[in-house]
């Protein structure tokens, strides 16, 4: 399976996980999130995982603080596990094949902007508007932040340093 197709499957599973979590289905939410994280991590070297682990932990801690600060964990108890799997998956994909998934990332970022705007304009009856906005941010922020961080010039030059594929030396 090509990386961009594998990425699409992982993102679809994570969206299912967030949807199941919002509906209160804990087991399917955890199952979908774990499968997506395992599909992302499969084939990644231990050195790469060790290098990405601090980023994943820091971003996960920030997300857990955000979840508990708006009491989202009270309404969606499994949200922390799903957010952690989303963060791990996003970190691995952004490190592995940024160029291949650039088109899909533009769609994800557009979706994030649309959903956040809709959450602020049309509040839901289930969640408070702030909780809904945080929920949407949890779904979309890890891949978007990872993608945007890689587009910064200093990060971009480090990722491709020494890869002269033009044949000119």
HELIX and SHEET records of a PDB file:
HELIX    1   1 UNK A    3  UNK A   23  1                                  21    
HELIX    2   2 UNK A   26  UNK A   41  1                                  16    
HELIX    3   3 UNK A   46  UNK A   69  1                                  24    
HELIX    4   4 UNK A   72  UNK A   75  1                                   4    
HELIX    5   5 UNK A   79  UNK A   96  1                                  18    
HELIX    6   6 UNK A  102  UNK A  121  1                                  20    
HELIX    7   7 UNK A  129  UNK A  150  1                                  22    
HELIX    8   8 UNK A  153  UNK A  159  1                                   7    
END                                                                             
